[in-house]
Amino acid sequence: MSLSKIKGMEKKKMLMVFPPLVGIIILLVVSLIFPEPGMIGVTVLLSIMVSVVPYVTWKYFRVKKVNAMEKQLPNFLRDLVDAKKSGLTLTQALKEASQNEYGMLNGDVDKMSKQLSWNMSFDEVMMRFAERNRDSVMIGRTVKMIMEAKRSGGKVISAMETVSSDVSTLIEINQKRRSEMSQHAAVLYLIYFMFLVITIILSKFLVPMTEELGGDDMMLGDGGGQICTTPMQASEEFVCSFFQSFARSLGLGTGEGIYYEGLFLSMVLIQGIFTGLIIGQVRNNSPSAGIKHSMIMAGTGLVLYVLASRYIPIEIM
């Protein structure tokens, strides 16, 4: 196993192990200091974010980097073909190509050139290149086809030209697909912000109604009385306490309606996160690519909801 592969695995394992440990520690400490069920629920949410966000953020930038490398792959292959046609060996062609500009692919091309200067075989250099970028199916298949053509004694130049043409075509298809799917992404954004506006309007009417009416018609428990203040089962008490603590932590009011404030805001955040992931799957065929959209939607939804809850009078709504 190559050193670069080990380093890549170590970084991935660190992001999968240490943030969850920090999240567990936060949960234990807060649970001991504030044993209130609602506070524990909010802390669980915070711990999950601490555990997951570092890895998904790294995954997002990794996917972005791989996509940028794949876009430069046809240029790299064409330069290898041109150098090979000029009479150079594959090793010399690769060293010659390292003098060119390939964007995100520069680091790997320079590394391959240095490995060749250490008398490492061309096959080993290419295999290590594929190992370092095992997240890219396109790079893996390209290296495999070049190696098979070289081992079978076939025309390597012809094989590389074919692979370069196929990769270029595939990239163009993916770009066209992303362009077409951008319209669907815009529709999903529109739907989300319509949902946000409707939720804010509901909160402006429903929250004051719960504060004014209270009573038996608004109860959540089985014992009668006002919502979240009657004798309740453990699960109901946890739900009430969670949403109340969540809303209270953001300063979204007091009284009977604070439960609904926390509930509506949770709906807005969940809708934003998963809509963003869907956009990533639709446009880039990867939920990880939708993390950016999830952050934009959830962040914008949080800010707009809190501002509307605090500063927009009920009469305007």
C-alpha positions in Angstrom: 0.0 0.0 0.0 1.4 3.4 -1.0 2.2 6.1 1.5 -0.2 8.5 -0.2 -3.0 6.0 0.1 -2.2 5.5 3.8 -2.3 9.2 4.4 -5.6 9.5 2.6 -7.1 6.7 4.7 -5.7 8.3 7.9 -7.3 11.6 7.2 -10.6 10.0 6.4 -10.5 7.8 9.6 -9.6 10.8 11.7 -12.6 12.7 10.4 -14.8 9.7 11.1 -13.4 9.1 14.6 -12.4 12.3 16.4 -15.4 14.5 15.6 -17.9 11.9 16.9 -15.7 11.5 20.1 -15.9 15.3 20.6 -19.7 15.2 20.0 -20.1 12.4 22.6 -18.0 14.4 25.2 -20.1 17.5 24.6 -23.3 15.4 25.1 -22.0 13.8 28.3 -20.8 17.1 29.8 -24.0 19.1 29.0 -26.2 16.1 30.2 -24.4 16.2 33.6 -24.7 20.0 34.0 -28.1 20.5 32.5 -30.2 17.3 32.9 -33.4 18.9 31.5 -34.8 16.6 28.7 -35.2 19.5 26.3 -31.6 20.7 26.8 -30.3 17.2 26.3 -32.3 17.0 23.0 -30.8 20.2 21.7 -27.3 19.0 22.8 -27.9 15.7 20.9 -28.6 17.8 17.8 -25.5 19.9 18.3 -23.4 16.7 18.9 -24.7 15.2 15.7 -23.7 18.3 13.8 -20.2 18.3 15.4 -19.8 14.7 14.5 -21.0 14.9 10.9 -20.1 18.3 9.6 -16.3 17.9 9.4 -16.5 14.7 7.4 -19.2 15.9 5.0 -17.4 19.2 4.5 -14.2 17.3 3.6 -16.2 15.0 1.3 -17.7 18.0 -0.5 -14.3 19.6 -1.2 -12.9 16.2 -2.2 -15.7 15.6 -4.7 -15.1 19.1 -6.0 -11.4 18.5 -6.4 -12.0 15.1 -8.2 -14.4 16.8 -10.7 -11.8 19.5 -11.5 -9.1 16.8 -12.0 -11.4 14.8 -14.3 -12.0 17.9 -16.5 -8.2 18.1 -17.0 -7.7 14.4 -17.7 -8.4 14.6 -21.5 -5.8 17.4 -21.8 -3.2 15.4 -20.0 -3.9 12.3 -22.1 -3.7 14.3 -25.4 -0.3 15.8 -24.3 1.0 12.3 -23.6 -0.2 11.2 -27.0 1.5 14.1 -28.8 4.7 13.6 -26.9 4.6 9.8 -27.7 4.0 10.6 -31.4 7.1 12.8 -31.4 9.2 9.7 -30.6 9.4 9.9 -26.9 8.9 6.9 -24.6 5.9 6.9 -22.2 8.2 7.8 -19.3 9.7 10.7 -21.3 6.3 11.8 -22.4 5.0 11.9 -18.9 8.0 14.0 -17.8 7.4 16.3 -20.7 3.8 16.7 -19.8 4.7 17.7 -16.2 5.8 21.0 -17.6 2.3 21.9 -18.7 -0.6 23.4 -16.7 -3.4 21.1 -15.6 -5.1 22.9 -12.8 -6.0 20.5 -9.9 -4.2 17.7 -11.8 -0.8 19.5 -11.5 0.0 18.0 -8.1 -0.4 14.4 -9.3 1.4 15.0 -12.6 4.4 16.5 -10.8 4.3 13.6 -8.3 4.3 11.1 -11.2 7.2 12.9 -12.8 9.3 12.8 -9.6 8.5 9.1 -9.1 9.8 8.4 -12.6 13.0 10.3 -11.8 13.5 7.9 -8.9 13.6 5.0 -11.5 10.1 3.8 -10.6 8.4 2.0 -13.5 5.7 3.7 -15.6 3.2 1.0 -14.6 3.8 1.5 -10.9 3.5 5.3 -11.2 0.2 5.0 -13.0 -1.2 2.5 -10.5 -0.2 4.8 -7.7 -1.9 7.7 -9.5 -5.1 5.6 -9.6 -4.8 4.6 -5.9 -4.4 8.2 -4.8 -7.6 9.1 -6.7 -9.6 6.0 -6.1 -12.7 8.2 -5.5 -12.7 8.9 -9.2 -14.1 6.1 -11.3 -13.1 7.9 -14.4 -9.4 8.0 -13.5 -9.4 4.4 -12.3 -10.9 3.2 -15.6 -8.5 5.3 -17.7 -5.4 4.0 -16.0 -6.8 0.4 -16.3 -7.4 0.7 -20.0 -3.9 2.2 -20.6 -2.2 -0.6 -18.6 -4.2 -3.3 -20.4 -3.3 -1.8 -23.8 0.4 -1.6 -22.8 0.5 -5.2 -21.4 -1.2 -6.7 -24.4 1.3 -5.2 -26.7 -1.3 -3.2 -28.6 -1.0 0.4 -29.8 -0.8 2.4 -26.6 -1.1 5.7 -28.6 -4.4 4.6 -30.2 -5.8 3.4 -26.9 -4.9 6.7 -25.2 -6.5 8.7 -28.0 -9.7 6.6 -27.7 -9.7 7.0 -23.9 -9.1 10.8 -24.2 -12.0 11.1 -26.7 -14.3 9.0 -24.5 -13.5 10.9 -21.4 -14.1 14.3 -23.2 -17.4 13.0 -24.4 -18.4 11.8 -21.0 -17.4 15.2 -19.4 -19.5 17.1 -22.0 -22.5 14.8 -21.3 -22.1 15.4 -17.6 -21.8 19.2 -18.1 -24.9 19.2 -20.3 -26.8 17.2 -17.7 -25.8 19.6 -14.9 -26.9 22.5 -17.1 -30.3 20.9 -17.8 -30.7 19.9 -14.1 -29.9 23.4 -13.0 -33.5 24.3 -13.9 -34.8 21.6 -11.6 -32.5 22.9 -8.9 -34.0 26.4 -9.3 -37.4 24.9 -9.0 -36.4 23.2 -5.7 -35.0 26.4 -4.4 -38.3 28.2 -5.3 -40.3 25.4 -3.6 -38.2 25.6 -0.4 -38.5 29.4 -0.1 -42.3 29.1 -0.7 -42.4 26.5 2.1 -40.4 29.0 4.3 -42.8 31.9 3.7 -45.8 29.6 4.4 -44.2 28.4 7.6 -43.5 31.9 8.8 -47.1 33.0 8.0 -48.4 30.0 9.9 -46.2 30.8 12.9 -47.4 34.4 12.9 -51.1 33.3 13.1 -50.9 29.9 15.0 -48.5 31.0 17.8 -50.6 33.9 19.0 -53.7 31.7 18.8 -52.2 29.1 21.1 -51.2 31.8 23.5 -54.7 33.3 23.6 -56.8 30.2 23.5 -54.7 27.7 25.5 -57.3 25.4 27.0 -58.5 21.9 26.4 -58.6 22.2 22.6 -54.9 22.9 22.4 -53.6 20.2 24.8 -50.9 17.7 23.8 -51.1 15.5 26.9 -53.9 13.3 28.2 -54.7 15.2 31.4 -56.4 18.4 30.0 -55.1 21.9 30.3 -52.7 23.9 28.2 -50.2 22.5 25.7 -47.0 21.1 27.1 -48.0 21.9 30.7 -50.4 19.0 31.4 -49.4 15.6 32.8 -47.7 13.9 29.9 -46.0 10.6 29.0 -42.2 10.6 28.9 -42.1 10.8 25.1 -44.5 13.7 24.9 -42.6 15.5 27.7 -39.3 15.0 25.7 -40.8 16.4 22.5 -42.3 19.4 24.2 -39.1 20.2 26.2 -36.9 19.7 23.1 -38.8 22.2 20.9 -39.2 24.7 23.7 -35.5 24.6 24.6 -34.5 24.8 20.9 -36.7 27.9 20.4 -35.6 29.4 23.7 -31.9 29.1 22.8 -32.6 31.3 19.8 -34.6 33.8 21.7 -37.9 33.1 19.8 -40.3 34.1 22.6 -41.9 32.7 25.6 -45.3 31.3 26.6 -47.5 28.7 25.0 -46.3 29.5 21.4 -42.6 28.7 22.0 -43.3 25.0 21.3 -44.6 25.8 17.8 -41.7 28.2 17.2 -39.2 25.4 17.8 -41.3 23.0 15.8 -41.6 25.2 12.7 -38.0 26.2 12.8 -37.0 22.5 12.9 -39.2 21.9 9.9 -37.4 24.7 8.0 -33.9 23.4 8.8 -34.7 19.8 8.0 -36.4 20.8 4.7 -33.4 22.9 3.7 -30.8 20.2 4.5 -32.5 17.4 2.6 -33.6 19.6 -0.3 -29.9 20.6 -0.8 -28.8 17.0 -0.8 -31.4 16.2 -3.4 -30.1 19.0 -5.6 -26.6 17.5 -5.3 -27.9 14.1 -6.4 -29.9 15.6 -9.3 -27.2 17.9 -10.7 -24.0 15.9 -9.8 -25.2 12.4 -9.1 -23.8 12.7 -5.6 -25.5 13.9 -2.4 -22.1 15.2 -1.1 -22.2 17.8 -3.9 -25.4 19.2 -2.4 -23.8 20.1 0.9 -23.3 23.6 -0.4 -27.0 24.0 -1.2 -28.0 22.5 2.2 -25.9 25.1 4.0 -27.3 27.9 1.9 -30.9 26.8 2.3 -30.7 25.9 6.0 -28.7 29.0 6.9 -30.9 31.3 5.0 -34.0 29.7 6.4 -32.7 30.0 9.9 -31.8 33.7 9.6 -35.1 34.7 7.8 -37.3 32.7 10.3 -35.6 34.2 13.3 -35.7 37.7 11.9 -39.4 37.3 11.0 -40.2 35.9 14.4 -38.6 38.7 16.2 -39.2 41.8 14.1 -42.2 41.4 11.8 -45.4 42.5 13.6 -48.4 40.2 13.5 -50.5 42.9 12.0 -48.4 43.0 8.8 -48.8 39.3 8.3 
